[in-house]
Amino acid sequence: MKDVIYDEFQNKVDEVLIRHNSLLDILSKMGDASSKTNRAVIKAITNCGCITLDTLNVTPPEDASYEDLKHFRNDHIKGELCPTCREKIEAELGNLEYYIAALCNSLDLSLYDVVLKEYKKINTLGKYSLY
């Protein structure tokens, strides 16, 4: 069922994308959408203040194992997105997804297959995928 949602989304993007359908247009619009997403998150921190960052670096002990590193992570995001910021960030992420689907269409790739391959890779490699 989930693949149907990806396929329907990708097909709808193909149906409605008329103005910016060259590969270069799609790439530039995707970069623009990514920048706007970044800006919306930054504005949630700097203008609204609904979330803050605690950037204090936590240094794990020298003898900590790779598995132990999770226990030394600093949950650096404090607070919750307000409804306005949440809506803006969701909208910008939606635009980014739109252009990712458009790029897939231009290159004759399945968005579902792309996500599925990435899922299988991180599921197989687990912590060794090192993202």
C-alpha positions as CSV (number, residue, x, y, z in Angstrom):
1,M,0.0,0.0,0.0
2,K,2.8,2.4,0.8
3,D,4.3,2.0,-2.6
4,V,1.0,3.1,-4.1
5,I,1.2,6.4,-2.2
6,Y,4.7,7.0,-3.5
7,D,3.7,6.0,-7.0
8,E,0.6,8.2,-6.9
9,F,2.6,11.1,-5.6
10,Q,5.2,10.7,-8.3
11,N,2.5,10.3,-11.0
12,K,0.7,13.5,-9.8
13,V,4.0,15.4,-9.9
14,D,4.5,14.3,-13.4
15,E,1.0,15.4,-14.3
16,V,1.2,18.9,-12.9
17,L,4.8,19.9,-13.5
18,I,4.7,22.0,-16.6
19,R,6.7,25.2,-16.2
20,H,9.9,23.9,-14.6
21,N,10.3,20.5,-16.2
22,S,13.8,20.6,-17.7
23,L,16.4,18.8,-15.7
24,L,18.3,22.0,-14.9
25,D,15.1,23.7,-13.8
26,I,14.3,20.8,-11.5
27,L,17.8,20.7,-10.0
28,S,17.8,24.5,-9.3
29,K,14.2,24.4,-7.8
30,M,15.3,21.4,-5.7
31,G,18.2,23.4,-4.4
32,D,15.9,26.4,-3.7
33,A,13.5,24.1,-1.9
34,S,16.3,22.8,0.3
35,S,17.5,26.3,1.1
36,K,14.0,27.4,2.0
37,T,13.6,24.3,4.3
38,N,16.9,25.2,6.0
39,R,15.7,28.8,6.4
40,A,12.4,27.8,7.9
41,V,14.2,25.7,10.5
42,I,16.6,28.5,11.3
43,K,13.8,31.0,11.6
44,A,12.1,28.7,14.1
45,I,15.2,29.1,16.2
46,T,16.2,32.7,15.6
47,N,12.9,34.6,15.0
48,C,10.3,32.6,16.7
49,G,12.3,30.9,19.4
50,C,9.9,27.9,19.7
51,I,13.0,25.7,19.5
52,T,16.5,26.4,20.7
53,L,19.8,24.6,20.2
54,D,22.1,23.5,23.0
55,T,25.3,23.0,21.1
56,L,27.4,21.9,24.0
57,N,29.6,19.1,22.8
58,V,29.6,16.0,25.0
59,T,32.9,14.1,24.8
60,P,32.6,10.3,25.4
61,P,35.3,8.5,27.4
62,E,38.2,7.1,25.3
63,D,37.2,3.5,26.0
64,A,33.6,3.9,24.9
65,S,32.4,1.4,22.4
66,Y,30.6,2.3,19.2
67,E,27.3,1.1,20.8
68,D,28.0,3.3,23.9
69,L,28.2,6.5,21.8
70,K,24.4,6.7,21.7
71,H,24.4,7.3,25.5
72,F,26.7,10.3,25.0
73,R,24.7,12.1,22.4
74,N,23.5,15.5,23.3
75,D,19.8,16.0,22.6
76,H,20.6,19.5,21.4
77,I,17.1,20.5,20.2
78,K,15.1,22.0,23.1
79,G,11.4,22.9,22.9
80,E,8.8,22.0,20.3
81,L,7.9,23.6,17.0
82,C,5.0,26.0,17.3
83,P,2.0,25.4,14.9
84,T,3.2,28.2,12.6
85,C,6.7,27.0,12.3
86,R,5.6,23.4,12.0
87,E,3.3,24.3,9.1
88,K,6.0,26.3,7.4
89,I,8.6,23.6,7.7
90,E,6.2,20.9,6.5
91,A,5.3,23.0,3.5
92,E,8.9,23.5,2.6
93,L,9.7,19.8,3.0
94,G,6.7,19.1,0.8
95,N,8.1,21.3,-1.9
96,L,11.5,19.6,-1.6
97,E,9.7,16.2,-1.9
98,Y,7.9,17.5,-5.0
99,Y,11.1,18.3,-6.8
100,I,12.7,15.1,-5.7
101,A,9.8,13.3,-7.3
102,A,10.2,15.5,-10.4
103,L,13.9,14.6,-10.6
104,C,13.0,10.9,-10.3
105,N,10.5,11.4,-13.2
106,S,13.1,13.1,-15.4
107,L,15.6,10.4,-14.8
108,D,13.1,7.6,-15.1
109,L,13.6,6.5,-11.5
110,S,10.9,5.2,-9.1
111,L,10.7,7.3,-6.0
112,Y,9.5,4.2,-4.1
113,D,12.4,2.2,-5.4
114,V,14.9,4.9,-4.3
115,V,13.4,5.0,-0.8
116,L,13.2,1.2,-0.6
117,K,16.9,0.7,-1.6
118,E,18.0,3.3,1.0
119,Y,15.8,1.5,3.6
120,K,17.3,-1.8,2.8
121,K,20.8,-0.4,2.9
122,I,20.4,1.2,6.3
123,N,18.5,-1.9,7.6
124,T,21.2,-4.2,6.4
125,L,24.2,-2.1,7.5
126,G,22.5,-0.7,10.6
127,K,24.9,1.3,12.7
128,Y,27.7,0.6,10.2
129,S,26.0,2.7,7.5
130,L,27.6,5.7,9.4
131,Y,25.3,8.5,8.4
